Amino acid sequence: MQTGRTVVLTTGVKCPMPTSEAAALAAELRTAMGKLTRRVRHEDRIPLGQVAVLGALDRDGAMTTSDLAADQRVRPQSMARAVGLLMEQNLITRRAHPTDGRKSLVELTDAGRAALEAERGRRAGWLAQAIEAELTDQERALLTQSAALLERLATR
């Protein structure tokens, strides 16, 4: 929502309105990042939702299916299906919750960790090859600086 020369974000934070130059750059950047993300995902062998679950378990450790659903912002029923598929592939396992006998925790198996690392390697490998094949040394240096800037924007 716009009020005068400020924008009120959905979080309720008031921010100065971006300049038309910043707005145009933001649109171009969003489009380019979307294309790059889709291209990198083309290398996937494991569906994106399942990779996200494996990644969450790798980062955060064992969790209940409900906690995973909340983490991934999906319905518990959807997460239960994803967990079931990953268990069928022996990528995750289930064990009893240490303090609540009604619950169980899911965690990565060694095969799950290896599959996740292979998936990450495929994505990074394709991108590294594309960077070497398509960019000059000067463009690679610029991309290195840009990566730090994108990281900074992402943590804002």
N, C-alpha and C positions, 0 to 999 in steps of 0.2 A: 504494500500500500504506500502511496506517495503522499507526503504532506509537505508542501512548500518545496524546499531544496533537500529534504531528507527522505529516505525510504525506511519504512518500518518492516523489518524482516519477520518471517513467520515465528521466529523465536521471541519477538517483542523488542528486539534491539533496534535502536534508531541509528542509521548510518547515513552519511552524506550521499547524495545521488552521485552515481558515477558519471564521469564525463562521457561524451559520445565516443571518444577514442577508446576509453577503458571498456565501455560496453561492447564496442565492435571487436576489440581484442579478445574479450571474454567469450563472445560468440564463436569466433574463429578457433580459439583454443579448445572450447568444449567440443566443437565438431571434429577437430583433428584428434583429440584424445579419444573420442568415441570411436572413430575409425580405427585408430591404433589398437584400442582395447579389443574391438571385434576381430581384428586381424590376428592378434596374439591368441585370442581364444580359439581361433581356427585350428591351432596346434593341439588343442586339448584332446585327450583320449578318454578322460573321465568327465562326465557332465558337470557343468559349473556348480550347481547346487551341492553336489557330492564333494567336489573339491573344497568348497567353502566350509563344509562340515569337517572334513579332514583337517583343514587349515586351522579352524577354531580349536579343535581338540589338540592339535600340535602346539598352538600358542598358549592355550589356557589349561590344558590337562583334562582329566576325566570330568564329565558333566552328565547331568540327567538329561533325558530327552527334552523335558520342559525347559531346562536352562538353555539347551542348544536352540530350541525353537525361539526363545526370547532373544538370544544372541543374534540369530539370523533373521529375526523379524518375520517369521512364518508361523502358520497355525501349528499347534502341537500334532494334529493328525498328519499334516504334510511332513513334519520332521520324523514322525514315527515311520512313515513309508521310506524316507531317505535312509534312516538308521537300519531298517530292515534290509534294504538293498545293499548297503555297505557291509552288513553282517553276512549276507549270503556270499559276498565276494571275499570274506575273511579279512576285510580292511579295518574293521573295528570289532571289538568284543564287548560283552556286557558282564559286569560283576556286581555283587551286592553293595549297596550303599553302606558305609561304615557306621553311620549313626541312625539311619532310618530304614528299618527292615521292609517297609512298603515300597521303597524306591530302589532303583538300580542306576549304576553309572556306566556310561559307554566311554571307551578309550581306544586309542589307536593300537593296532597290532603292529608287529615289525613289518608285515607286508603292507599295511596301510601307510606307515611312515615311508617305506621305500617307494610306494606308488605316488605319494605326495611329492617326494623329492624328484622323482622322474618327471612328473607333471611340471613342476617348477623349472626343472632343467630344460625341458622342451620349450617352454615359453621363453625363458631367458636365452636359450640357444638360438632360437629363430631371430629374436630381436638383436642379439649380438652379431649374427651373420648379416642381417639387414643393415646394421650400423656400419659394419666394415665395408660392405659392398656398395652402399649408396652415398655415404657421407665422406667429405674430404676431411683432412686433419683439422682444418679450421672449423668446419661444421661440427666435428666431434667435440672440440673444445667448447664451442658454444652450447652444445647439447649438455655437456657436463655442468656448465653453469646453470642452464635451464632446469636441470633435474633438481638442483638445490633450491631453486626458486619455487618450483612446483611443490616440493616437500614443505617448504615454508608456508605456501598458500594452503596446502592440505591440512596443516595443523592450526590454522587460524580459527 
